[in-house]
Structures are given as structure tokens and as C-alpha cells.
Amino acid sequence: MPSGVSASRATSARLVIVNADDLGLHEDINRGIHLAHTDGIVTSASVVACGEAFSDAAMRIRECPRLDVGVHLTLIEERPLCAPNDIPSLLRPDGRFLPSYRSLATRMLTRGIASDEIRRELRAQIERVIALGRQPSHLDGHQHVHLLPSVWRITTELAREYGIKWIRVPYFGSVFANSKSLLDPFFRLGLNVLRATRVGVPKITTPGLHLSGRLDEKELLSIVSGLRPGLSEIVTHPGITTPALASRYRWHYDWSNELQALTAPHIKAALRADGVTLTRFSEC
């Protein structure tokens, strides 16, 4: 928590971490996260250590000493850090990870995935971030795959090993709102169930998670005004929407609109007016 805040004050105060996911995936995402931190309210970012734009992300991290840096553990879509021969059960024939959380979960249930291969790849991702000279402040997962039972066990083991205190345990306040597909409500409900079974880690509230990739200024202000006492994490996805980014990741995200919301001139004033304090994982 911010220095000088007493335990009783922290219990009654409304503290919020504004975290930007996907740093390192694409340079247009990196640019947006950089601006959302320097010109806006983003206090923390989750890095895809195996992302194609990791080198660019590393440069931006060095330019932002006040930005908390976590690891966005990734087992889908991207290319791994480990050699394909070392983690064959995690990969498809072209050497990339499986295309989605659904395909990963299906393989775990039907063919099995070697736990030691998961551990090997996730360890490599954490150590690549540490090699930047930054102690990871938190862990979370690309498409929340870290909550899958076999991945969760390894994630918590690695968190203890590397002294990482925070792991995102997401909760969807609405399983139906802003659904992008018929499967979205089932996915969200499944994550809520998994959250209930994840014990031994602090569970920060994650308001507005159903708006991922489509968080606009009006919704952001509504989330801020509705924050409860205690610590919350607003998960965001700022970027610069370009044809290159939209064609590479067909998630129908509005990255630029999120960036605009996070850097709106009056957003910090709204936080102050509502008695909300921006903070970081490393301060809590």
C-alpha cells in the first residue's frame, strides 16, 4: 500500500491498481501501454515474455521506472521461449503454442500435457523478465490459462520460488454482458468457479473485467465511482489500433479507445473526487 497508510486506513480506503495486459505482444500495443502510463493512470503492466515485440517492450520498461512489471504467463498463440523439442506436448506442428484456451484445456483432458514442460516454459518466461533487472510484481495469464488446475499448481510454486506475492484470480461480475460469442458466458462462469477454488492467495476484486478490450471512458468512470473499500485491479488493454495490429490479433479489441479513456484529461480528477488512490502491486 502507499507508504504511510495505516492498516485501518487501508481497510476503509479505496485503492486501485490499473494494469495493462499484453505488453510485448505487438509494438502498437507497447506504444499504447507506454502512453497510458506516462500520460494516464496505468500503474502496472503484464509482459508477454515470449511476445514478438518483447525487445521493444524491454526498452519501454527501462524508460518507465515507476511502472510495475508482472509476467503475463503465456501458453497459447505465441512461439515459446523453450526449444520445441523440450516442450512438445504444449505445441502444434508448426512449433507454436495451441491457438486458444479451449484447445489447451482439451489437450490437457484428452492427450495430456507434461507438467515438467509447463514448468520449464513458465520458468523461462519469468526469468526473461527478471533478466531486465526488474523483480516481477505479479503473475497473471494470457486468456487466464494460469487458472487451469495443472497450470495453477505450477504458477503458485513458481511464485513462491521467485518471491512474487500477487497472482491474479479474476472474477467476472457479469457473465453475460458484452459477450463476444455464445461461449463467453460459459468461459466466464468457469473462471468464476475456478476462482472460488483457488485458496492461499489474496483475491483482489477485478471490476469491469467483462469489458476487456472494449473499455471506454464512460464505463471507466462508472467502474471508478463504484469501487468498494479495499484493493481492486482494473484490467485494461490499451494500444494504438492499426491495420497491422487488428489483422494480427482478431479479437475485435478497440485498443485506441481504451487508451483514450485511460488518458482522458479529467480521469485523475475523477479519481480524486471519488476518494480513490492509485497504487501498484509493489506498494501493497
N, C-alpha and C positions, 0 to 999 in steps of 0.2 A: 504494500500500500504506500501511498505518498508519505515521505518522511514527515514525522511529527504528528501523524494521525493516530489517535489513541484507539485501543480496541473497541471501546464503546462507541466512539465516533464512527469507526469503520463499519460497525454493525448497522448504524442508522443511516450512514451516508449512502449516496447512490454513486457508485464508481463504475466506470465503463472502459473497457479495452476495445478499441476499434481496430480489428485485424483485417489485413488484406491477404487473401489467398492467391496462390499460383505464381508468386514471384519466381522467375526463372523459366517459365514455360515459353514465353514469347517476348521479344523486345517491346512490342506495343503494350503488353501487359506491364512490363517493367517500367516503362515510361509513365504509365498512369499511376502505378503504386508510388513511384518516386514523388510525383506531383501531389498525390493525395496525402503524403506525409509532410512534405515541405510547405505546401500551401493549404493544407486541410487538417483533418482531425485523425488521420490514421496514425496509430501509435505502435503498431506491430505488424509484422508480415510473416507469412509462412512460405518457405522456399522449397521449390521442387529441385532437389539436388541433381536429379538426372534430366532436368529440362534442357532443351536445346539452347536456351538463352541464359544458361547459368553464368557464363563468364560475364555477360553484360550485367546480370543481377549482382554478381560479386563486386563489380565496380560501383554500382549504386549503393550497395550496403556500406562500402568503405566511406562513401560520401555522406552517410546518414548515421552518425554515431548514437543518436538518440532513438533510433528505430530498433525495437526489439526484433529478434530474428529467431523464428522457430523452424522446424522441419516439417514440410508437407509430405509425409510418407507416401510413396507412390509405387503402386504395383499394377497399374493399368495404363494403357495407351502409349506410354513413352518407351524409350530404349533404356535398359538397365545400366547401372554402373558396373556391375559384375560381368565377367565374361560369360557368354551364353552357355558354354559347357559346364559352368559352375552352378547354374540355376535353371536347368532345362524344364523342370515342372512348372515354372512360372511363365514360360514363354510360348509364343506361337511360332510356326516355322520360319517366319521372316526375322526372328530374333527380337521382336518387340514384345512388351507385355500384352496380355489379353485386352480386348477393346473396352470392357466395361466391368463394373462391379458385379453385374449379373453373370457374366461369363466366368469371372474369377470364382464367385460363390458356387457356380455349377460345377466347375472343375474340382473344387475342394470337396464337394459332396460325392461326385461320381468317380473321378480318377485319382483324386488325392494330390496334394501338393506337399512337398517335403518341408518340414518345419525348419530344418537347418538351412535350406535355401532362402526362405523368407528372412531368417535372422541374418544371413550373410549379406543380402541386398540392403536391408534396412540399416544394418550397421554401417555399410559403405556410405549410405546417404547421410546419416548423422555425422560421420567422420569427415565427409567432404565439407559440410558446413562448419564444423569445428576448425578445419584447416584454414578457414578465412580469418581465424583469430577471434571468433565470436562464440561464446557459450550459448547453445540453443536455449531459449527461454521457455519453449513449449513444443509439444508434438501434436499434430493432427494428421488427417489422412485425405488424400485425393479421392473424392467421391466417398469419403468416410469409410474406406476399406479397413482402416485400423480397428474398427469395431467388430469385424468378423472374428469369431471366437479364437481360431488358431493364430490370427494376426494380433489380436488384443493381448494375448498372453505374452507374446514376444515383445510387443510395444512396451508393456509395463516393465518387463525385465530390462530392456534397454534403457528406459527412462531412469530406473534405479541405478543402473551401471554408470550412466553418464551424468547423474545428478540433475536430471531435468524434472522439475516439480509439477509442471502442468501438462495435462493431456486433455484435449477437447473431448467432451462427452455431449454431443449435440442433442437438442430436443426441439422438435417441431411443434410450435403452439397450435398450428393448423395443419392437418394432413391433407386437406382438400384445396385450400386457397392457392391460386396461382399455379395450379398443376400444369406441367408441360406435356404430360402424357397420361394415359389411363393407368399406367403402372406407378406413377409418382406417389399417390396416396398409400399404396401398399409398401413402397420403399420407405416412406417417412414413418409409417406405423411400425415397420420392422425396426427402424433405428430407435424409435422411442422405447420399444420393448427391450432392445439391447442396452439402452441407457439404464433402464431400471435394474439390469443385472450386473452392471459394472460397478463394483464396490471397491473401496480402498483408495479412490482418487476424489479430489474435490470436484463437484459438478457445478460449473458456472452456468447461469442461465444464458441462452442464446436467442434472444428475441429477434423476430423478423427473418429467421433462417429460411422460411418458405419463399422469401423474395430474392434468394441468391441469384445474382446476375441481372436482376431487374429492380434494384432498389433505387427509387427516385427520391427527390428532395422532400416531397410531401410525406412519403412513407417514413423516411429517415427522421423527420421532425416528430412524427407520430410515435415512433419507437422511443425516441429520446424522452418525450413527455410521459411515456408510460413505463419507464424503467422503475423497477422496485428497489427498495433499500438493499444494499449489498453489492456484490460484484457481478457484472454482466459482460458478455462479449458480443459485440455486433460483428458478424462475419460479412465481409464485403468483397467485391470483385471489381475494383477499378481498373481501367485501362484506356487505351485510345482505339476506338473501333475503326478498323481499316479493312479493306477487302482481303488483305493477306491474313489478318487475324481471324476474320469471320469465316474464311474458307478453310483455315487450318483447324479451327475448333468450332464445329457446327452445333453449338449449344444454345444458340439464339439468345446469347447474353447481350445486354446493352452496356458494354464496358464504359463508354464515354458518359452515359447518363449517370452511372454510379459515381464516376469521377466528378462530374458537375455537382452532384449532391454533396459529396464529401468535402468539396472546396467552396461551397456556397458562402458568400461573404458573411451572412448572418448566422451560420450554423454554430460557431463558437459562442456567439451572443446568446443563442437559444439554450445551449448547454448551461451557461452561467445563470441564465434566468430561471431555469428549471432546477438549479442546485445540483447539477451533475458534474462530477470531476473526471476528467480524462486521466487514465493511468495506463500502466504497462504490466505485463506478467512479471517482469523482473522487479517491480516495485511492490508486489503483493506477497 
